[in-house]
Structure formats: structure tokens, C-alpha cells
Amino acid sequence: MSTLRIANVRPWGGDAVDVLVENGVVVKVSAVEPFGAADAPEDRLAGDGRLILPALSDAHLHLDSSCLGLPFRAATGEPGRWGRIMNDRENWRSADRSVAERATFTLATAIANGATRIRSHAQIDADSGLEKFEGVLAARERYADVADVQIVAFPQVGILLEPGVVDLLDAALRSGADLIGGIDPCEIDRDPVRHLDAVFALAERHRAGVDIHLHEAGELGLFTLSLILERVEALGMQGQVTISHARCLASGLPAVPAAIARLAANEVAITHAAGSKGWELPLLDLAAAGVRVGVGMDGQRDYWSPYGNGDMLDRAWQLAFVQGYAADREVEHALAVATWGSAGVIDRGLRALDGLGAHPGFEPGDPAEFVLMDSISPTAAVMDRPRERTVIHRGAIVSVDTALDGFEIPGRWGSK
């Protein structure tokens, strides 16, 4: 039996306690006691009064496209989604490093910053075949001991526009992908019924979860959302489907509350990337309805966007900023979404985030996934984003080797 006593830490900035972990699970939270002679050095961690939070979790990441750590590139994509998709296709082979190397570096950076659960999309299309998926798979295998990584087989160029895509998606699901993806069935493939039929047929065949990118806005997006929910209801796939971005929920249209209620009834989760004007999700309405919501770093300095630094605490700050949060309870909610909320999207066995003011992660039976940092409060941690962090995965202290020749280590470590 593995045991770890994390002594003198403040869960969510509250009173100092000791957290006892056995076999990767919290078994007891109790008053602070000094270490005794019976405490083996390897079984104890001095918290020194630091803040302890549930580990950060990235529920929407594209490891395969990341150029994090490489020399900065100017944005070259044409305006609009399709222009960026084609720009990525034109340039991804010239990224100086293989997909596997870039994905591995980005994953290591995310883990070292405190993210121990990650869901990554891996692009699969007629141009790249399974190469991007295999690169993400290699990154997952390298760090399997220090993080749990799910992979979505993601048809970024659609399913119907090019021959052989369904077979490639099928092959990825047979080779280790955990979920089947989709993207904008109306705007990309222009045939939402056939697109969604293909997605859900693959999900049924492989008993896989579904995670569909839905950038479609307004009435169009709500229409596509209804088509997805029809299939969830018809196939009994409650609790197995995620919709990424869900921009239509930011529309303010009269139909949005009913859509949120239907999402909750079907246990469909939402992930997003803390987008700016026009993409701000009604987080508090979603939380009040019981919808699981996660956030992620999305692309990392890739051919879509120059943003991203591999730090989910930074993304929690961005989420609070774009939502206009200022009160501590609001900022803490953004942090809760970036920690337990995202974790509950990735692992549906976790209880859902209970909304504003929830401080989960420290009940007996909770998984021992933590990050410790020197900060007076959760809100201060979001604002200051302390560099030094202690990361715990499955009840063990994490050490991540990020030394890959030719890469820089942005922000937290300086250049190598």
C-alpha cells in the first residue's frame, strides 16, 4: 500500500490541514500534526502552509499542432476557420520538429505546470493520415506514469469532403483513441445528418465517447446542437458526449435556456477555450443547471493562433478575465472549472462541480490529484500564477523531464 501524508496545507485557501492519501485516493483530512519518527521520508510532504488545489486539468488541447517551445512564427493563416485549417495543412510538415516531439514537449510542459488530466484532439484527414494521431499517442505513452491523457480522433477537415476519412477514424479508434470527434457538420461538410450519423456509428461500433467541435453560431449552432442531442437520446448515450466550444450558447437567443436544460438532462458536457467577445459561455447558468463544463488551452502557438504557454493556471486567469469576473467567488469558479470541472468532463466518474462557491477535491474517496503553490488564496493564485508548484498524481509527487534538445522552455523555466 502506498501512503503519502501532505502536511500543513490549505485546501482552496481554507484552514491548514493534513491530507492523508493511500493508493492514490484521499482517505482522511485532519488537523495538522508534526511529523513523527514513524513517518518515512518518502511517505511525507511538508506543505509549509501552502495553498493546495485539485490538479489542473486541460479538457480541450491540440497536442498534435503545438509549436510551443519552438522559435516564434508569425501568423500566416487566412481569416476564417477554413483558411486556418488550410494554412495548417500547408505548413505543419515544416515545423522543424516531428509531431511526436512537439506533442511530447507540450505535454511535459502542461504536466510540470500542474495539469495531470488532459484530453487532446488528434487531427485525422486524407493529408496527414494517422501521423498526427500517432504523434499524440507517443506523447501519451511517454508520460503515462504522471498524467492521464485521453485522445480524440478528430476529423478537422470534415468527414465527407475527402475519401477514406471514416476508415482512418476507425483505425485510430482501434489503435488507442478514446473518443470520436466531429466538427461543424453544417459549415464544414454541409451535410449534418450524414456527418453525425458517421460519428455516432463509429462511437457505437467502438463503444467510444464523442467530442464534437461546434463553432457554429446562433440559430445554426442551436440547430446542430439539437441534432446531436437527438442522437444522444435515441442511442441512450447520456454521459458519453461532449460538445467543444458550443459558441451557440453564447448567442443570448431565447432558445438557449431550453438548450441548456436539455444538455443537463442528457448529461452532455461542454468544453471551451475561454474565448473572447462572442464566445463567452453562460458559465453560471450552465453550473446552475448541472452541466459539466471544462476549459482547455486549445492550440498552443500553432498555425491557428500565437497564443498558449502550456499553463492551465494562465487559462484560468483568461477565463476569469473574458467572463468579466472580479469577485473572489467568481474568480474561484473560473479556477474550479480549470481544475475539478475539467477533470469531471474527462472522468465522468467524478461528481459534477456544484457551481459557484464549490470547493471539491478533498473528500475521502476523491482522487489524489493536487497542485501546491505558495499563494494566500485561490484568487491570488489565479492573478499571480506562481512559478514554483508541486504536482501530485495518483498520490505520488510528479517529476517531469522536459529536456528536449532544441526546444525552449517558455515562461516558467526560461530558455534552455
Salt bridges, closest charged atoms under 4 A:
ASP18 OD2 - ARG5 NH1 2.68
ASP39 OD2 - ARG5 NH2 2.80
ASP88 OD2 - LYS132 NZ 2.94
ASP96 OD2 - ARG73 NH2 3.53
GLU101 OE2 - ARG97 NH1 2.83
ASP125 OD2 - ARG89 NH2 3.23
ASP127 OD1 - ARG93 NH1 3.14
ASP148 OD1 - HIS393 NE2 3.82
ASP148 OD1 - ARG394 NH2 2.35
GLU162 OE2 - ARG89 NH1 2.73
ASP170 OD2 - ARG174 NE 2.87
ASP170 OD1 - ARG205 NH1 2.86
ASP170 OD1 - HIS206 NE2 2.69
ASP178 OD2 - ARG140 NH1 2.75
ASP184 OD2 - ARG81 NH1 3.08
ASP184 OD2 - HIS215 ND1 2.81
GLU187 OE1 - ARG81 NH1 2.64
ASP189 OD2 - HIS195 ND1 2.67
ASP191 OD2 - ARG194 NH1 3.59
ASP197 OD1 - ARG231 NH2 3.06
ASP211 OD2 - ARG119 NH1 2.89
ASP211 OD2 - HIS121 NE2 3.92
GLU233 OE1 - ARG262 NH2 2.99
ASP298 OD1 - HIS60 NE2 3.38
ASP298 OD1 - HIS62 NE2 3.38
ASP298 OD2 - HIS245 NE2 3.91
ASP311 OD1 - ARG389 NH1 2.75
ASP314 OD1 - ARG385 NE 3.08
GLU332 OE1 - HIS359 NE2 2.69
ASP366 OD1 - ARG351 NH1 2.72
GLU369 OE1 - HIS393 ND1 2.68
ASP401 OD2 - ARG142 NH2 3.89
